[in-house]
C-alpha cells in the first residue's frame, strides 16, 4: 500500500506535552467499525463499562530505562566531538545497539565517553567502543562495564528518551522519570514507554477487578525504532526493527483459556498486540514465546489473538497508524482521527486514548 494513504494533518495544539492527572481522567474515544454511534466520547476510567466479565486485559510490563546518552567521541586521544546515542536493543551483557548522531562522523573503532564528572560508577564517564556500524546511524556499542554494573552506569548518566515530538518542544525533566513509566513496569529494557498503559491507576484496576475483568502481563522491550519515520513510498519496502519480547507459559495458558470460554483478549497498547500476534498460532492459540519480533501489521493482516485494542493516537504515516488501520479499518480510523482532532483530543505519548473494536468481529 502507498504510505501516503496513512497521512493526515495534525495541528500542534493537539500534541500533548504533559499527561493529565489523575492518569485515568484522560479522554477515551470508543471506535466501532460499524454501528450507531460509531464514535463515543468517554474517559479511561469508564473502561470497565465496555468490557464483559471474563474478558482479559493484557499489559506490557516493560520498564523504560534512561537510554538517551550524551557524550564525546575521542579519536587519537585528542579530538573530541559531541555525540548523542539512543540505546534501542541490548545485544549481550556489555553490548547495545544504538542510534547515534552525528552518524556520518562516527566510525568503527571510535571511543565514546558518556556522562560527566561525578557520574558513572564514580569513574566520571561511561566509556564505549564503536564495534560496527549499520544503516541510518545504527551502531553497536561495547561498553567498559557489563551486566548489573552497566545497568547502574546507564541509570546514572542516561536521560529518559522522550519522543521527538515532545523533546523538540521542551527538555526532559525529573517529572518525566515517573510520568513516562507505567505503574506496573517491572522488566527493565525499554527505551520508549508502552503509552496506552500510562493511563492506568490503582483505582482503575479496582474497578476492573470488581467488573470481573482479568489482567495478564507480557513483556516487549520497546525500541527507539518505534520513532523512526517510514521513508519508503510503499509499505512493502519498509523494514521494521526487531524488539525483544517474552510470553510466559502460564500467561499463554491463561489467555488461551479465556478464548476457549468465549472471553475477549483486550490488548493494552500496540506493543502488547504485536507480541501476542507474534506468539499466536495460525488457529489463534496463544503460545509461550520468547525472542525478537519485527512483525509489521498493515491492512490485510489477519488478526489471530487480539479482539479489542486500547491505544493512544499515533503519528501520520507511522507503522502504528498502519496497525490500527489494519485492526479497525483504514476508512474508520481516518474518520476517527479527523473526529478526534476536531474535538480537541490530545495526541501521542502523553495524550488521550482510544478503544478500538476489531473490524471483523
C-alpha positions in Angstrom: 0.0 0.0 0.0 1.1 3.6 -0.6 2.4 5.2 2.6 0.7 8.5 1.8 -2.7 6.7 2.3 -1.9 6.9 6.1 -1.1 10.6 6.1 -3.2 13.3 7.9 -2.8 16.8 9.2 -2.4 17.3 12.9 -2.3 20.8 14.5 0.4 21.4 17.0 -2.1 22.3 19.7 -3.3 18.6 19.6 0.1 17.3 20.7 0.2 16.6 24.4 3.4 17.7 26.2 2.4 16.5 29.7 -0.1 13.9 30.9 -3.3 14.7 32.6 -3.7 14.0 36.3 -5.1 11.7 37.6 -3.9 9.4 34.7 -7.3 7.7 34.3 -9.0 11.0 33.6 -7.7 11.0 30.0 -10.4 11.0 27.4 -11.3 7.7 25.7 -12.6 7.7 22.1 -14.5 4.4 21.6 -14.4 3.4 17.9 -16.6 0.8 16.3 -16.1 -0.2 12.7 -19.9 -0.1 12.2 -22.9 0.9 14.3 -24.6 3.9 15.9 -22.7 5.6 17.5 -19.6 4.7 15.6 -17.6 7.1 17.8 -18.4 7.6 21.5 -16.7 10.1 23.9 -15.8 8.7 27.3 -12.9 8.7 29.8 -10.4 6.0 30.6 -12.0 5.5 34.0 -15.1 4.3 32.1 -13.2 1.4 30.5 -14.9 -1.4 32.5 -18.3 -0.4 31.1 -17.2 -1.5 27.6 -15.9 -4.9 28.7 -17.6 -8.1 29.9 -16.9 -10.4 32.9 -14.3 -12.9 31.7 -12.6 -10.6 29.3 -8.8 -10.3 29.8 -6.7 -7.2 29.6 -3.1 -7.8 28.5 -0.4 -5.3 29.7 3.2 -4.8 28.6 5.2 -4.7 31.9 8.4 -3.5 30.3 10.2 -0.7 32.2 11.7 2.3 30.5 15.4 2.9 31.1 17.3 6.2 30.8 18.6 5.2 27.4 19.5 8.6 26.0 23.2 9.1 26.4 25.2 12.3 25.7 29.0 12.3 25.4 32.0 12.9 23.3 33.8 10.9 20.6 37.5 10.5 21.2 39.9 9.9 18.3 43.7 9.7 18.5 43.3 10.7 22.2 42.7 14.3 21.4 39.8 15.0 19.0 36.5 15.5 20.9 33.2 15.6 19.0 29.8 15.8 20.8 27.8 12.6 20.3 24.3 11.5 21.2 23.2 7.9 21.3 19.8 6.3 21.9 20.1 2.7 23.0 17.4 0.6 21.4 18.2 -3.1 21.9 20.6 -5.0 24.1 22.9 -7.5 22.3 24.5 -9.1 25.3 25.8 -8.2 28.8 28.1 -5.4 27.6 26.8 -4.5 24.2 23.9 -2.4 23.0 22.6 -1.5 19.6 22.0 2.3 19.4 21.1 5.1 17.0 23.9 7.6 17.1 24.2 11.2 16.0 26.0 12.6 14.1 26.0 9.2 12.4 28.2 10.1 9.4 31.1 11.3 11.7 31.2 8.1 13.8 33.5 5.3 12.6 34.1 1.7 13.7 36.9 1.8 16.4 35.9 5.2 17.8 35.8 5.5 21.5 32.9 7.4 23.1 32.8 8.7 26.7 29.3 9.3 28.0 28.4 11.3 31.1 30.1 14.0 33.2 32.3 14.3 36.2 30.9 12.6 39.3 28.8 10.1 37.3 29.1 6.5 36.0 30.2 4.4 38.9 32.5 7.1 40.4 34.8 7.0 37.3 33.5 10.2 35.8 32.4 8.7 32.4 30.9 5.6 30.9 33.1 4.5 28.1 32.2 2.5 25.0 33.8 1.4 21.7 32.0 1.5 18.4 32.2 -2.1 17.2 30.3 -1.9 14.0 28.1 0.5 12.1 24.9 -0.2 10.1 22.3 1.9 8.3 20.5 5.0 9.4 23.1 5.8 12.1 22.8 2.5 13.9 25.9 1.4 15.7 26.8 -1.4 18.1 28.5 -0.1 21.3 30.7 -2.3 23.5 30.7 -0.7 27.0 33.5 -0.9 29.5 31.0 -2.3 32.1 28.9 -5.4 31.9 25.7 -6.8 33.4 24.4 -5.1 36.5 27.4 -2.7 36.6 26.5 -1.4 33.1 22.8 -1.1 34.1 23.8 1.0 37.1 26.1 3.2 35.0 23.4 3.8 32.3 20.9 4.7 35.0 23.3 7.2 36.4 24.4 9.0 33.2 21.4 8.5 31.0 18.3 10.5 30.3 14.7 9.5 29.6 14.5 9.4 25.8 11.4 11.5 25.3 9.8 11.1 21.8 11.0 13.6 19.3 7.6 15.4 19.1 8.0 16.3 22.8 11.8 16.7 23.0 11.7 19.2 20.2 9.4 21.4 22.3 10.8 21.1 25.8 13.6 19.5 27.8 13.3 16.2 29.7 13.0 16.8 33.4 12.7 14.8 36.7 9.0 14.5 36.4 9.3 12.6 33.2 11.1 9.8 35.1 7.7 8.9 36.7 5.3 10.3 34.1 6.9 8.2 31.3 6.5 4.9 33.2 3.5 2.7 33.8 2.6 2.0 37.4 3.2 -1.8 36.8 6.5 -1.5 35.0 9.0 -4.1 36.3 11.1 -5.6 33.5 13.9 -3.1 32.6 14.8 -2.8 29.0 12.5 -0.4 27.0 13.7 2.9 25.6 10.1 4.0 24.9 7.0 3.6 27.1 4.1 1.4 26.2 2.0 4.5 26.3 -1.5 3.1 26.5 -0.6 1.7 29.9 0.2 5.2 31.2 -3.5 5.8 31.8 -3.9 3.1 34.5 -4.2 3.8 38.2 -4.8 1.6 41.3 -8.4 3.0 41.3 -9.0 1.8 37.7 -7.5 -1.6 38.5 -10.0 -1.9 41.4 -12.9 -1.0 39.1 -11.8 -3.6 36.6 -11.4 -6.2 39.3 -14.9 -5.5 40.5 -16.2 -6.0 37.0 -14.7 -9.4 36.7 -12.0 -8.4 34.1 -8.8 -10.4 34.2 -5.4 -8.9 33.7 -2.3 -10.6 32.5 1.2 -9.3 31.7 3.7 -9.9 28.8 7.0 -8.2 28.1 8.1 -6.4 24.9 11.0 -4.1 25.3 10.0 -1.2 23.1 12.9 0.1 21.0 13.8 3.5 19.6 12.8 2.2 16.1 9.2 2.9 17.1 10.0 6.6 16.5 11.7 6.2 13.1 9.8 7.7 10.2 8.7 5.5 7.3 10.8 6.7 4.4 9.6 4.2 1.9 6.8 5.2 -0.5 5.2 1.7 -0.3 4.7 -0.3 2.9 6.2 -3.4 1.3 9.6 -1.6 1.2 9.7 -0.6 4.9 11.9 -2.6 7.2 10.9 -2.9 10.9 13.5 -3.0 13.7 13.5 -6.0 16.0 12.3 -5.8 19.6 12.8 -8.4 22.3 9.7 -10.0 23.9 8.5 -12.8 26.2 5.2 -14.5 26.8 5.4 -17.0 29.7 3.8 -20.4 29.6 1.5 -19.5 32.4 0.3 -16.4 30.7 -0.2 -18.2 27.4 -2.3 -20.9 29.1 -4.4 -18.3 30.9 -5.1 -16.4 27.7 -5.9 -19.5 25.7 -8.4 -20.4 28.5 -10.0 -17.0 28.2 -10.6 -17.5 24.5 -11.8 -21.1 24.9 -14.6 -20.0 27.2 -15.7 -17.1 25.0 -13.9 -14.2 26.6 -12.1 -11.5 24.6 -8.4 -10.6 24.6 -8.1 -6.9 25.1 -4.6 -5.6 24.3 -3.5 -2.5 26.2 -1.3 -0.9 23.6 0.2 -1.8 20.2 3.3 -3.3 21.8 1.2 -6.0 23.7 -0.7 -6.6 20.4 2.4 -7.1 18.3 3.8 -9.5 20.9 0.6 -11.5 21.2 0.2 -11.8 17.4 3.8 -12.9 17.2 3.1 -15.6 19.8 -0.2 -16.8 18.3 -0.6 -19.9 16.2 -2.4 -19.9 12.9 -5.5 -21.2 14.7 -5.4 -18.4 17.3 -3.9 -20.3 20.2 -1.5 -18.1 22.2 1.7 -20.0 22.8 4.6 -19.4 25.2 7.1 -17.3 23.2 10.5 -15.6 23.7 12.7 -13.9 21.2 12.9 -11.0 18.8 10.0 -9.8 16.6 9.8 -7.5 13.7 6.2 -8.1 12.9 4.8 -5.3 10.6 1.0 -5.1 10.6 -0.8 -3.3 7.8 -4.3 -3.5 6.3 -5.0 -7.0 5.0 -3.3 -8.7 8.0 -5.5 -11.4 9.6 -5.5 -11.0 13.4 -5.3 -14.2 15.3 -5.1 -13.3 19.0 -6.5 -9.8 19.8 -10.2 -8.8 19.8 -10.1 -5.3 21.3 -7.3 -2.7 21.3 -6.8 0.2 23.7 -4.2 2.6 22.2 -3.2 6.2 22.1 -3.3 8.4 19.0 -0.4 7.9 16.6 1.7 9.8 14.2 0.8 10.3 10.5 2.3 7.8 8.1 3.6 5.8 11.1 3.7 2.0 11.4 1.4 2.3 14.4 -1.3 4.2 12.5 -1.0 1.5 9.8 -1.5 -1.1 12.6 -4.7 0.5 14.0 -6.0 0.9 10.4 -5.5 -2.8 9.9 -7.3 -3.5 13.1 -10.4 -1.3 12.7 -10.3 -0.4 9.0 -8.4 2.4 7.2 -11.6 4.4 6.4 -12.8 4.1 10.0 -9.5 5.2 11.5 -9.1 8.2 9.1 -12.6 9.3 10.1 -11.9 8.6 13.8 -8.7 10.7 13.8 -10.5 13.5 12.0 -13.2 13.4 14.6 -10.7 13.4 17.4 -8.7 16.3 16.1 -11.9 18.4 15.6 -13.0 17.6 19.2 -9.7 18.6 20.8 -8.3 15.1 21.7 -4.7 15.2 22.9 -2.3 13.1 20.7 0.8 10.9 21.1 2.6 9.5 24.2 1.2 11.8 26.9 -2.2 12.2 25.1 -5.6 10.7 25.3 -6.6 7.1 24.4 -8.9 5.2 22.2 -10.7 1.8 22.4 -10.9 0.0 19.1 -13.2 -2.9 18.3 -11.8 -5.2 15.6 -13.5 -4.7 12.2 -14.2 -8.4 11.6 -15.9 -9.2 15.0 
